[in-house]
Structures are given as structure tokens and as C-alpha cells.
């Protein structure tokens, strides 16, 4: 083993008063600091509890699962609308508990608890990391103080989305990686003890890590947990890859062991990917196709990043922390001539920082989001992890005080604007927007969304009551909501074509058909080419002619506001080229042959794009 991979053997504490406080008092202080940060997240998150339309998208699928219809949005149409796979199934499992009658309320409670858990795991992981070098002493909250005062942190502690589970995954990965690093020390100590008993001296560069020692037995389970990123959110695949690489750099296992770890990490994500490809016919959740998650829109993404940083003057605490980090690197560099570089320590600290930076870069690359701060939060969380807490010292105390003053000002005075259209796209303070739209301070139930006086809700409820097998069609520019008779082959008793997919899914019964006019839950709309850029992730407004052609019989009167020529072109295009197979992959009965056909054709379907204009699509496909 080279000297650069030397495994440090733990040394005794420097004394009971190391780092400013007696040992017992320091431990109590550290426990209080961690608990106070967790409590702050709990209180602020609870005070901002709410849900948005995207949360209703999750809960309709959960209700379909509980009703025995499978993980679908519409009965008879296999479409994956849930970006967070584990969050969907966690809500489904939790909704089976007696007394849970509204999955949306469950999403609020679980989201808040998981956010708190994520912060506590992160804080404890950083505490354990510091103990590797400083076995005793008081710790000061620093990096965590950057996140606590942000409105985005409070808002997405609930919201009904998978953000809480994301925080738990990120905090848990950090905690497990620190544990794996500590296992190296336990392995070295276990191997050194017999030699000390016999009077022999074994240098650390002669003692390779022992995977069967107490520190190494949990590594396959750690690899399994680190590999769950793609199931939490597809973009967290990056976190899984970098953290697994850091784990490998720490332990440098033999090739056979490496394969075992890789198998543990990939087992569940690969199994679900096979299921997804065969069941849904594509390789990613449909929102990833609708939002063109592999695209590049740097200008919009930069605007989204600035929209997150600027309202809070985040440049101030991030600049201070960066300067402190560079100072610490310079100090350690001066000591490297006398002390070997510890690859394990470097991999441990670098993993979250590098992953966080890459995560933010990915968000900027794809063009950001329309919800203020939401997609930047995980990257900030990761980059700040090694500095969540700092060992007591003059420089650390000055830094923590400065960040604390900024945090207090931020908490009391800094708020994001309601709408930010200056960057070419509209970015919303979604929490405030939904409070105003729904007329509720804490809209946390499905009833809160359905009870709001919206035109679509009123028309759809009337269509359900009348039971005339009609589709509620939202016309462009909110020009009206006419009722259109659906074709006999459409088994649903009622339908709704609406841009707010979650609302439509909450208003209509589970056996009703919901058509997403923005493509997130519609197999046809998701595969059209982008035509709009005002709102990130909503660049594929579905031409109403496609809806009429798909769900009505030939000869059905076309409602005013829809061009009959485009309807005729759409009817023809639906019979041409790859479109019949695309629709069959989601609507044909799921036989063994259908599953295999879906699986083998999933790559081409995932990359399929058609013109959004029915006239152009007819010319292109037919």
C-alpha cells in the first residue's frame, strides 16, 4: 500500500479542555446544537405547511394503487407520472395504515418528518467526521445556518413532493459515508492490537483494510443504500455515482469485492428499470421526457440560479464559507510534507462538495425550474455538508457569528418575489401563489384544492353528476370549458383535459380519464417537440386537436376554438408511423408479449419526438 493511502490510527484526545469546553459540557453543547437545528427545521416547516398541484399528481397514483389499478394515473393507460419512485411507493404503503384517509395529508406529515430526519443525519454525520480528527471539543453550527433561514427550505419541507425524502437520502448517504470512513480506523485498530500484545510493530502501510473486520461488514449494505439515488429522483443518480466512487477510494477493495458492492448498489434500481421499461414502455418517468431533462438551456438555468441566490444575498455566507474552506486547505497543505495525504479523508470531504456542485450545474444546464429555489436546495445542502458544524476555534467562531448575523437578517427580512419574469421565464414563489389561489393559509388536504372556486372544477363536477360520457375540454387562453361527447371506445365515464394535472386528477373519479395539456401525464403530449419557453418544464402545450382526435369519434362536432382541419390531420397522424405503437405501449392489455415488446422498444420510444402541430405531424409521419 502506498503512503498516500495510509490508514490513520486513532490517537488519544488532546485533553479534557480541548477546543474550549470540558469534555462532558462539550458533548452536551453539541447535542443541544444539533437538536436546536432540527427543531428549527421542524417549527419553520410546520408553520409553512402546504401542498401544490404536483403533490396531487402523486396522490392520484397512490389512490389508483390502493384501488388495485396499478401504478397508473388513468385506468387502462400505463403512464408513470411520479418522478420520485420511492416517494410514490412510500405514500402507498403509508396509506394502508388504518386511519389514513387522505394521502395528501400523509405526504405533508411524512415530508416534514423526513426533512427533519435528513438534517439530523447530516448534522450527526458532520459531527462524526470532525471526531475523526478531534475526539473531544465543542462544535459550532455554521454551514447549516445558511439553509435554515431560506423560505425555500421551509416551503419544501412539506409541499407534498419528494423533497423531504431527498433530504433524508442525502443526509443518510453522508452519515453512511462517514461511518465507512470511521470503519477504516476501527479496522486499523483491530489489526494493530494483536501486534502490540506481542511487542511487534506493524506500520499502517503494511496493514491493508480488512473487509471482514467490524468496520467492513456493513459496506455492502452501505453500497445498497447509496445506490438508491435513481429511485429517489432520477437526477440523484449523480449522487449515487460519486458517493460510491468515494466509498471505493476509501477502501480500495479487491475486484471481486468491487463487483459485489456494484451488485448491491445496482440491484434494486436495475430491477425497477426493467419493470419500468416493460410496464410503461419507456426508460424514464414521463415527466422527464416532457421536460426534456437531457436538454441544454444555460441562459434560463443561470437565471434560475440567480433567482435562488439573489433574494437572500446568499453570496455573503457562501463567500465567507468558501474563504474559510480555502484557508483550511492552505493550512493542511503546509503540513502535508510531514504527514502523508490521507486519500480516505480527501474522498470523504470532496464527495458531497463535488456532487453538490455537479448537481447545481445540472440544474443550470437543463434550464432550471419554475418553483423558486426547489431544485437548487439539494445541491446547496450537499456542498455545505462538511461545514454544517465546525470545531470550536477563533476563526470558526468568527465565521459562525457572521453567518448567524446574516441568517437572522435573512429570517426577518429577506423574501423571494411572488413572480420573477425578468430572466425570460416566470419563476414563482409557489407557496404564496397557492395560498392566494386556494384561499387557505395551510392547504394540506385534497379537499382544500377541490373546494377552491375554479371554473374547471365546477364544470367537471357538473359533468360527473350528469353522467353523459363527456370530456371537459379547457380551450387555449382559458377561452372556455366546453363539454365534448367521447367516443364509445373510451371506457371512462367522464374525462377532463386540463393544464393542472393534479387538480383534474383530484376532481375526476379514479375511473375517469385525465388528459394533461402540458404533457407530464400524457403519452402523446410528452413526446411532442417543445414549442413554448415561458415556464420551465411546461414547454409542450398540447394542441387541443390531438385531444379531440384521440377521444372523440369521427363526425363528432368540433367545439368552437378548435380547428376542424387540425383535428382531421391529428386523426390521420395517429394512424401513421410510430404513433400506433406508442399508444399501444400504454393502452394495450399487458400480456407477456406486450411486456417484451415494451421492453425491447423502450429505447426508441424514449427518444421519439413528433411535431406538436397536427398538420406538420401528418406531413412528417404519413
C-alpha positions in Angstrom: 0.0 0.0 0.0 1.4 3.4 -0.9 2.0 6.1 1.7 -0.8 8.2 0.1 -3.3 5.6 1.2 -2.0 5.4 4.8 -4.8 4.5 7.2 -4.6 6.7 10.3 -4.7 5.0 13.7 -6.8 7.0 16.2 -4.9 9.0 18.7 -6.0 9.9 22.3 -7.8 13.1 22.9 -5.7 16.1 23.5 -7.2 16.8 26.9 -10.4 17.4 28.7 -10.4 21.1 27.8 -9.6 20.8 24.1 -11.5 23.3 21.9 -12.7 25.5 24.7 -15.1 23.4 26.9 -14.7 20.4 29.3 -15.5 17.1 27.7 -18.9 16.4 29.2 -20.0 20.0 28.7 -18.8 20.0 25.1 -20.9 16.8 24.4 -24.0 18.5 25.9 -23.4 21.6 23.9 -23.0 19.6 20.7 -26.2 17.6 21.3 -28.0 20.9 22.0 -26.7 22.5 18.8 -27.9 19.5 16.7 -31.2 19.4 18.4 -31.8 23.1 18.0 -31.1 23.0 14.3 -33.5 20.0 13.9 -36.2 21.8 15.9 -35.8 25.0 13.8 -36.5 22.9 10.7 -39.5 21.3 12.3 -41.1 24.5 13.5 -40.4 26.6 10.4 -41.5 23.8 8.1 -44.7 23.2 10.1 -45.6 26.9 10.0 -45.2 26.8 6.2 -47.1 23.6 5.7 -48.9 23.4 2.3 -49.2 21.3 -0.9 -49.2 22.2 -4.5 -50.7 20.7 -7.7 -47.8 18.4 -8.3 -48.4 16.7 -4.9 -51.9 15.8 -6.2 -50.3 14.0 -9.1 -48.5 11.7 -6.7 -51.6 11.1 -4.6 -53.9 10.2 -7.5 -51.4 7.4 -8.5 -51.3 6.3 -4.9 -55.1 6.1 -4.8 -55.0 4.1 -8.0 -52.5 1.6 -6.4 -54.7 1.3 -3.4 -57.8 0.7 -5.6 -56.0 -2.2 -7.3 -55.5 -0.4 -10.7 -51.7 -0.4 -10.5 -49.2 2.5 -10.6 -51.1 4.5 -13.2 -52.8 7.8 -13.5 -55.7 6.7 -15.6 -57.2 3.2 -15.6 -56.2 1.4 -18.8 -53.3 3.7 -19.6 -49.9 2.8 -18.2 -48.2 6.2 -17.7 -45.6 6.9 -14.9 -46.3 10.4 -13.7 -44.3 10.1 -10.4 -40.8 11.4 -10.7 -39.9 10.2 -7.2 -40.5 6.4 -7.4 -39.7 5.6 -3.7 -41.9 8.6 -2.6 -44.8 7.2 -4.5 -44.5 3.7 -3.0 -43.8 5.1 0.5 -47.0 7.1 0.3 -48.9 4.0 -0.9 -47.5 1.9 1.9 -48.3 4.6 4.5 -51.8 5.0 3.2 -52.6 1.4 4.1 -52.3 2.3 7.8 -55.7 2.4 9.5 -56.9 6.0 9.9 -55.1 7.5 7.0 -57.9 8.6 4.6 -56.1 11.3 2.7 -52.7 10.5 1.1 -52.1 14.2 0.7 -52.1 14.9 4.5 -49.8 11.9 4.9 -47.4 13.4 2.3 -47.3 16.6 4.3 -46.5 14.8 7.6 -44.0 12.4 6.1 -42.3 15.2 4.1 -41.8 17.3 7.2 -40.5 14.4 9.3 -38.2 13.2 6.6 -36.8 16.7 6.1 -36.0 16.9 9.8 -34.5 13.4 9.7 -32.3 14.5 6.8 -31.0 17.5 8.6 -30.3 15.5 11.8 -28.5 12.7 9.9 -26.4 15.4 8.1 -25.5 17.1 11.3 -24.6 13.9 13.1 -22.6 12.8 10.1 -20.6 16.0 10.2 -20.1 15.7 14.0 -18.8 12.2 13.5 -16.5 13.4 10.7 -15.0 16.0 13.0 -14.5 13.4 15.7 -12.1 11.5 13.4 -9.6 14.3 13.9 -10.8 16.0 17.1 -12.2 13.4 19.5 -13.3 16.0 22.0 -14.5 19.6 21.9 -17.4 21.9 21.2 -18.8 22.3 17.7 -20.4 25.4 16.2 -23.3 25.4 13.7 -22.0 27.1 10.5 -23.0 25.7 7.1 -26.4 24.6 8.4 -27.2 28.2 9.2 -27.1 29.0 5.5 -30.1 26.7 4.8 -32.3 27.3 7.9 -33.4 30.9 7.1 -34.3 30.3 3.5 -38.0 30.4 2.6 -37.4 27.6 0.1 -36.2 25.3 2.9 -39.4 25.9 4.9 -41.7 25.7 1.9 -40.4 22.4 0.6 -40.1 20.8 4.0 -43.7 19.9 3.1 -45.4 20.8 -0.2 -46.4 17.1 -0.7 -43.4 16.5 -3.0 -40.4 14.2 -2.6 -38.1 16.9 -1.3 -38.2 15.6 2.3 -37.2 12.1 1.1 -34.4 13.7 -0.9 -33.0 15.4 2.2 -33.2 12.1 4.1 -31.4 10.3 1.3 -28.6 12.9 1.1 -28.2 13.2 4.8 -28.3 9.4 5.2 -25.6 9.0 2.4 -23.3 11.4 4.2 -23.9 9.7 7.5 -23.1 6.3 6.0 -20.0 7.6 4.1 -18.6 9.0 7.4 -19.4 5.7 9.1 -17.5 3.9 6.3 -14.5 6.2 6.8 -14.6 5.6 10.6 -14.6 1.8 9.8 -11.1 2.2 8.4 -9.9 3.4 11.8 -11.6 0.5 13.6 -10.0 -1.9 11.1 -6.6 -0.5 11.7 -7.0 -0.6 15.5 -8.3 -4.2 15.4 -5.2 -5.3 13.3 -2.8 -3.3 15.4 -4.0 -4.7 18.8 -2.5 -8.3 18.4 0.8 -6.9 17.2 1.0 -4.6 20.2 0.3 -7.5 22.5 3.2 -9.5 21.2 5.5 -6.5 21.1 5.7 -6.4 17.3 5.2 -3.2 15.4 3.1 -3.2 12.3 3.1 0.0 10.3 -0.1 1.2 8.7 1.2 0.9 5.2 1.6 -2.8 5.8 -1.9 -3.3 7.1 -4.4 -3.4 4.3 -8.1 -2.7 5.2 -9.9 -5.9 6.3 -13.4 -6.2 4.9 -14.3 -8.8 7.5 -13.4 -6.5 10.4 -16.0 -4.6 12.4 -15.6 -1.6 10.1 -16.1 -3.5 6.9 -19.0 -5.8 7.4 -21.6 -3.1 6.8 -20.1 -2.0 3.5 -22.4 -4.0 1.1 -25.4 -2.6 2.9 -23.9 0.9 2.7 -23.4 0.4 -1.1 -27.0 -0.7 -1.4 -28.3 2.4 0.3 -26.0 4.7 -1.7 -27.3 3.2 -4.9 -30.9 4.2 -4.2 -30.5 7.7 -5.7 -32.2 7.0 -9.1 -35.3 5.8 -7.2 -35.5 8.9 -5.0 -35.2 11.1 -8.1 -33.6 10.3 -11.4 -31.1 13.2 -11.2 -29.8 11.8 -7.9 -28.1 9.1 -10.0 -25.2 11.5 -9.9 -25.1 11.4 -6.1 -25.1 7.6 -6.1 -22.2 7.5 -8.6 -20.0 10.0 -6.8 -20.6 8.6 -3.3 -20.0 5.1 -4.4 -16.7 6.2 -6.0 -15.7 7.8 -2.7 -16.5 4.6 -0.9 -14.3 2.7 -3.3 -11.4 5.2 -2.9 -11.6 4.9 0.9 -11.4 1.1 1.0 -9.8 0.2 -2.3 -11.4 -3.3 -2.4 -10.3 -6.2 -4.5 -12.0 -6.7 -7.9 -14.3 -9.4 -6.6 -15.4 -7.2 -3.7 -15.9 -4.3 -6.0 -18.3 -6.4 -8.1 -20.2 -7.4 -5.0 -20.6 -3.8 -4.0 -21.7 -2.8 -7.5 -24.3 -5.6 -7.5 -25.7 -4.4 -4.2 -25.9 -0.8 -5.4 -27.5 -1.6 -8.7 -29.8 -4.5 -7.7 -33.0 -2.5 -6.9 -32.6 0.4 -9.4 -31.9 -2.1 -12.3 -34.8 -4.3 -11.3 -37.2 -1.4 -11.2 -35.8 -0.1 -14.5 -36.6 -3.5 -16.1 -40.1 -3.2 -14.7 -40.5 0.4 -15.9 -39.3 -0.4 -19.5 -41.7 -3.4 -19.8 -44.7 -1.9 -18.0 -44.6 1.7 -19.2 -42.6 1.2 -22.5 -40.1 3.9 -21.8 -36.8 4.2 -19.8 -37.6 7.2 -17.6 -40.7 8.7 -15.9 -42.8 10.5 -18.4 -42.2 14.0 -16.8 -38.5 13.6 -17.6 -39.5 13.2 -21.3 -42.0 16.0 -21.2 -39.4 18.3 -19.5 -36.6 17.3 -21.8 -34.4 16.5 -18.9 -31.4 15.8 -21.2 -31.7 19.2 -22.9 -29.4 22.3 -22.5 -30.7 25.8 -21.7 -27.9 27.5 -19.9 -29.3 31.0 -20.1 -32.6 30.1 -18.4 -30.8 27.9 -15.9 -28.5 30.7 -14.9 -31.5 32.9 -14.3 -33.0 30.3 -12.1 -29.8 30.0 -10.0 -29.6 33.8 -9.6 -33.3 33.8 -8.6 -32.4 31.4 -5.8 -29.3 33.2 -4.6 -30.1 36.9 -5.0 -33.2 37.4 -2.8 -31.4 36.1 0.2 -28.0 37.7 -0.5 -26.6 34.1 -0.4 -23.4 35.4 -1.9 -22.4 36.6 1.6 -22.5 33.4 3.7 -21.3 31.2 0.7 -18.4 33.6 0.1 -17.4 33.5 3.8 -17.6 29.7 4.0 -15.6 29.4 0.8 -12.9 31.7 2.1 -12.8 29.7 5.4 -12.5 26.4 3.4 -9.6 27.7 1.3 -7.9 28.8 4.4 -8.2 25.4 5.9 -6.9 23.7 2.8 -3.9 26.0 2.8 -3.1 25.2 6.4 -3.4 21.5 5.8 -1.2 21.7 2.6 1.6 23.2 4.7 1.5 20.0 6.9 1.5 17.5 4.1 5.2 17.4 3.9 5.4 16.0 7.4 2.1 14.0 7.3 1.0 11.8 4.3 -2.0 12.8 2.3 -5.0 10.7 3.5 -6.9 9.6 0.5 -9.8 8.5 2.6 -10.2 11.9 4.3 -9.9 13.7 0.9 -12.5 11.4 -0.7 -14.9 11.9 2.3 -14.9 15.7 2.2 -14.8 16.0 -1.6 -17.7 13.7 -2.3 -20.6 16.0 -1.2 -18.9 19.2 -2.3 -18.2 17.8 -5.8 -21.6 16.2 -6.1 -23.4 19.4 -4.9 -21.5 21.5 -7.5 -22.4 19.0 -10.2 -26.0 18.9 -9.1 -26.3 22.7 -9.4 -24.5 22.6 -12.7 -27.0 20.0 -14.0 -30.0 22.2 -12.9 -28.5 25.2 -14.7 -27.8 23.1 -17.8 -31.3 21.9 -18.2 -32.8 25.3 -17.7 -33.8 25.4 -14.0 -37.4 25.1 -12.7 -40.4 27.3 -12.2 -40.6 26.8 -8.4 -38.3 29.2 -6.6 -35.3 27.5 -5.1 -36.6 24.0 -5.1 -34.1 22.4 -7.5 -31.1 24.3 -6.1 -31.7 23.2 -2.5 -30.2 19.6 -2.8 -27.0 21.0 -4.4 -26.6 23.6 -1.6 -27.3 21.0 1.0 -24.6 18.7 -0.4 -21.9 21.4 -0.8 -22.5 22.6 2.8 -22.4 19.2 4.5 -18.7 19.1 5.5 -19.2 22.6 7.1 -22.6 22.1 8.7 -20.6 22.1 12.0 -17.1 23.4 12.7 -14.8 22.6 15.7 -14.5 25.5 18.1 -11.8 28.0 17.4 -11.3 31.7 16.9 -11.7 31.6 13.1 -14.6 29.2 13.3 -16.3 31.3 16.0 -16.0 34.5 13.9 -17.3 32.7 10.8 -20.3 31.2 12.7 -21.1 34.6 14.2 -21.0 36.3 10.8 -23.2 33.6 9.2 -25.5 33.8 12.2 -26.0 37.6 11.8 -26.7 37.2 8.1 -29.2 34.3 8.9 -31.1 36.5 11.4 -31.4 39.3 8.9 -32.5 36.8 6.2 -35.0 35.2 8.6 -36.6 38.5 9.4 -36.4 40.5 6.2 -35.5 38.5 3.1 -38.3 37.1 1.0 -38.4 36.0 -2.7 -40.7 37.9 -5.1 -44.0 36.5 -5.9 -43.1 36.2 -9.6 -39.8 36.8 -11.4 -40.3 37.1 -15.1 -37.1 39.1 -15.8 -34.9 36.2 -16.8 -37.2 35.2 -19.8 -39.1 32.6 -17.8 -41.6 33.0 -15.0 -40.4 31.7 -11.6 -42.9 31.6 -8.8 -42.9 31.7 -5.1 -45.2 28.7 -5.3 -46.2 28.6 -1.6 -47.6 32.2 -1.7 -49.2 31.6 -5.1 -51.2 28.6 -3.8 -52.2 30.3 -0.6 -53.8 33.1 -2.7 -55.3 30.8 -5.3 -56.9 28.4 -2.8 -57.8 31.0 -0.2 -56.2 28.9 2.5 -53.3 29.6 4.7 -52.4 25.9 5.0 -53.8 23.9 2.0 -52.8 20.4 3.1 -55.8 18.3 2.1 -57.3 17.2 -1.2 -60.5 19.0 -0.1 -58.6 22.3 0.1 -57.8 22.0 -3.6 -61.1 20.7 -4.8 -63.2 23.2 -2.8 -61.5 26.3 -4.3 -63.9 28.1 -6.8 -62.2 27.3 -10.1 -64.1 27.1 -13.4 -62.7 23.7 -14.4 -63.8 22.2 -11.0 -67.3 23.5 -11.4 -67.8 22.2 -14.9 -66.1 18.9 -14.2 -68.3 18.3 -11.1 -71.4 19.0 -13.2 -70.2 16.6 -15.9 -69.7 13.9 -13.3 -73.2 14.4 -11.9 -74.9 14.4 -15.3 -73.0 11.2 -16.4 -73.3 11.8 -20.1 -69.9 10.4 -21.1 -68.4 13.8 -21.9 -65.0 15.4 -21.9 -64.4 18.8 -20.2 -62.0 20.5 -22.6 -60.1 23.5 -21.5 -59.6 25.8 -24.5 -56.4 27.8 -25.2 -56.1 31.1 -23.3 -58.9 29.9 -20.9 -61.5 30.7 -23.6 -64.0 28.3 -22.2 -64.6 24.7 -20.9 -67.0 23.1 -23.5 -68.3 19.6 -23.0 -67.5 17.2 -25.8 -69.0 13.7 -26.2 -66.4 11.0 -26.0 -66.1 8.1 -28.4 -67.7 4.7 -27.5 -64.3 3.0 -27.2 -63.3 5.3 -24.3 -64.4 3.3 -21.3 -64.1 6.2 -18.8 -67.5 7.6 -17.7 -66.1 11.2 -17.8 -62.9 13.0 -18.9 -61.1 16.2 -18.4 -58.4 18.0 -20.4 -56.7 20.4 -18.1 -53.3 22.0 -17.7 -53.4 21.4 -13.9 -52.9 17.7 -13.9 -53.1 17.3 -10.2 -56.4 19.3 -9.8 -58.0 17.3 -12.7 -57.0 14.1 -11.1 -58.5 15.1 -7.7 -61.8 16.4 -9.2 -62.4 13.4 -11.5 -63.1 9.9 -10.2 -60.4 7.2 -10.5 -62.2 5.6 -13.5 -62.3 9.0 -15.3 -59.7 9.9 -17.9 -57.4 12.8 -17.3 -55.6 14.4 -20.2 -52.6 16.6 -19.3 -52.4 19.6 -21.6 -48.8 20.1 -20.7 -47.6 16.6 -21.4 -46.4 15.5 -18.0 -49.0 12.7 -17.8 -50.0 12.2 -21.5 -48.0 9.8 -23.6 -48.7 11.8 -26.8 -48.0 15.3 -25.4 -44.8 14.2 -23.7 -43.3 13.1 -27.0 -44.1 16.3 -28.9 -41.4 18.8 -29.7 -41.1 21.9 -27.3 -42.9 25.0 -28.6 -43.1 27.3 -25.6 -40.5 28.6 -23.1 -42.3 30.9 -20.6 -42.4 28.3 -17.8 -39.6 25.7 -17.2 -40.8 22.2 -17.6 -44.0 23.2 -19.3 -42.8 23.8 -22.9 -45.1 21.3 -24.6 -48.7 22.7 -24.6 -50.8 20.0 -26.3 -52.8 21.2 -29.3 -56.5 20.6 -28.5 -56.9 19.0 -31.9 -54.9 16.0 -30.6 -57.3 15.6 -27.7 -60.4 15.8 -29.8 -59.0 13.3 -32.3 -57.9 10.9 -29.7 -61.0 10.8 -27.5 -63.9 11.5 -29.8 -65.5 9.6 -32.7 -65.2 10.8 -36.3 -68.0 13.1 -37.1 -68.3 14.4 -33.6 -68.9 18.2 -33.7 -65.7 20.1 -33.0 -66.1 22.7 -30.3 -65.6 26.4 -31.2 -62.0 27.4 -30.7 -60.6 24.1 -32.2 -59.7 24.0 -35.9 -61.5 21.1 -37.6 -58.7 20.8 -40.2 -56.2 20.2 -37.5 -58.5 17.6 -35.9 -58.7 15.7 -39.2 -54.9 15.9 -39.5 -54.4 14.6 -36.0 -56.8 11.7 -36.6 -54.8 10.7 -39.6 -51.4 11.2 -37.9 -52.5 8.9 -35.0 -52.6 6.0 -37.5 -49.2 6.7 -39.0 -45.6 5.9 -38.3 -44.6 5.1 -34.6 -47.8 6.7 -33.0 -49.9 3.5 -33.0 -47.1 1.6 -31.3 -46.6 4.5 -28.8 -50.3 4.5 -27.8 -50.4 0.6 -27.7 -47.4 0.5 -25.4 -49.5 2.3 -22.8 -53.1 1.2 -23.6 -52.9 -2.4 -25.0 -53.5 -5.2 -22.4 -50.3 -6.1 -20.6 -49.6 -9.6 -21.8 -46.2 -11.3 -21.7 -45.7 -10.4 -25.4 -46.7 -6.7 -24.7 -44.2 -6.5 -21.9 -41.4 -7.9 -24.0 -42.4 -5.5 -26.9 -42.4 -2.6 -24.5 -39.0 -3.6 -23.1 -37.3 -4.1 -26.4 -38.7 -0.9 -27.9 -38.2 1.3 -24.8 -35.1 3.0 -26.1 -36.6 4.2 -29.3 -39.8 5.3 -27.7 -37.9 7.3 -25.1 -36.2 9.2 -27.8 -39.3 9.6 -30.1 -40.3 13.2 -30.8 -43.1 14.3 -33.2 -44.1 17.8 -34.4 -46.6 19.4 -32.0 -48.6 20.9 -34.9 -51.0 18.2 -36.1 -50.7 19.4 -39.7 -46.9 19.2 -39.6 -47.1 15.8 -37.8 -49.4 14.4 -40.6 -46.9 15.6 -43.3 -44.0 14.1 -41.3 -45.5 10.8 -40.3 -47.9 10.0 -43.1 
